[in-house]
Amino acid sequence: MDRGAEVVIRIATETEADGWEIEYLLDTAFTPGRTALSSYRLRDGVQPVSDLCLTARDDDAMASLAGCIRFWPVAVNGRKTLLLGPVATHPTRQGEGIAARLILESLERATASGWSACILIGDEPYYRRFGFTKSETLRFPPPTNPNRILVKALASDGLDGLSGSVVRWQEP
């Protein structure tokens, strides 16, 4: 494909059929050891927030998976809160704005769905442009670097009282 030509990306809600391609992309982007991260312990046995999990594909006959984003519910002092991650772009497609499109679209959907706050572990300089700031009040399971815990209000009062340990969500 001529990268000089405009590439059209189609954003869609993740389906069950996308699963193997997403896992392959995540292994490619982050290495298979990614599942050892503490954020994965928060996802163990928890269903993702399916209407916010998105894929980005080329809008051509191949419909190659160019990127993906996933979200999970977590709890902070019993309050159901949104955890963003992982978000990945295929290494050959980085720099095309695919991750940014996925983040913006999914956060818009999360806000429309009534979520009040979103948390992630990441690089503040990158995520700042999406409205994330370093949290001074949240704690993740070790060995998470506290400087990488970021938060964004999705509602005007979204960060009110949001403090303490972030733990795995358990359905009541």
N, C-alpha and C positions, 0 to 999 in steps of 0.2 A: 504494500500500500504506500502510495506517495504521501509522506508525512507533511509535505508542503501544501497539500490540498486540505481543505477544511474537513476535520473528522467530526462526524455526528455521533454523539453518544446518547444512548437510550437508557434512562434511569427507570427501574422497575422494582416492585416489591419482590424480595427473595422468595423462591418457591422451593419445595422439597427437591425438585430435580436439579437445582443449582448446587446442592450440598457438596458433592464431590469436587466440583470445580472451585468452589470457595475454599474448601480445605486445602486444595492444591495451591491456590493463589496465596493463602495465608502462610503455608509452609515455604513457598518461594520467597515471599516478601520478608518473613520474620524468622525462618528456619524452623525445623520441627521441634526444637527445644522451647518454643514459645509457650507451650502448655505448662511449663514449670513456673511461670510467673504467678505471683500472688493473686493477680486479678482473675486468673482462671479458677482459683479456689472459690471465688465468689459466684462463678458460673456453674460449678459442678451441680448437676441434678436440677438445674433451674432452666425453664423454657425461656428462650429469647422473646423480646417484645416484637413479634413477627411483623406487625404492620409498619415498623420502623426499620427493619432490616432490608437494605436495598442492594441492588446490583447495578453496575454500569457496564453496558455492552456496546460494542461497535454496532452501528445501525447498517449492517451490510449482510451479505449472504452467510458469512462465517459467524457473525454475532459473537465474537470473541469476548470473554470476560476481561474487562479492563480494570475493574475495581469493585469493592464491596465495603459495606459498613454494617455493623451489628450493634444491637442494644440489649441490655439485660436489666431486669429489676434488681435492686439491692435495697437494703434497709439501713436507715440511720435513725437510731432511737425509735425503732418501730415504724418509721415513716417510709413508705415505698417511694423510692427515688430511682432515677434513670442513670445507668452506667453506659457510657459510650465506649465501644471498642469490641473488637478491633476494627480499624478502618485501614484498608490496604489498596494500593494501586500496583498493577503489574510493573515490575522493574523497567520494562521496555517502554512504559507509558507515563512514567513519572515526569512531572513538569508540565503536563497538559491541563492541569486544573481539575482532574477527575475527582480526586479526594475532596477538594473544596466543594464541588457540586454535590457530592454525596452528603457531606456534612451539612451544607445549607438546606438541602431538600429534606433531610431527615429531621433536623432541628425544627424546621417549619411544621412538619407533620407532628412532631412531639408536642409542640406548643398547641396546635389545633386539637390534639387528642387530650389535652388537659394536664399534661405533666407539668410540674411546677419548677423542677430543677434537674440539671444534668451534671454528672460527675465524670471525670476521666483521668487517666494517668498519661501524661504526655509532656511535650515540650511547650512551655508557656509562650515563647516567642512565636511559634507556629500557630497555636490555637487562640492567641489573643485576638486575632482578626475576626474570629467567630464569636467574640464576647466572653471567652473564658478567662478567668483570673485565678491566681494561686490561692488555694484555700488555707486559711490559718486555723480552721476549726475542725477539719476532718482528719481521721486517722484510718489508714488501710492496714491490712495484715502485713507483717514484715515479710520480705525485706524491702518494701516499697520506700522509695526516696520521697520524703514528705514535700520536697520542693517541686515534685512532679504531679502532685494532687491538685487538679484544676476543677473549677466549678463555674456553672453559668445558671442564672435565673431564667426560667422560661415563663414565669408569671411575676407580677410586680412584687409579691411577697414570697417568691420562691426560695429565697435563702434565709428567710426568718426562722431562727431556731435550728438551722441545719448544722449540727455540730456533733462531734463524737465519733465513735467507731463505725466504719462502713462494714456491714456484714452481709452474708448470703441471705437473700430473700426466701422466706418460707410462706407458702400460701396458708392463710388462716384456716 
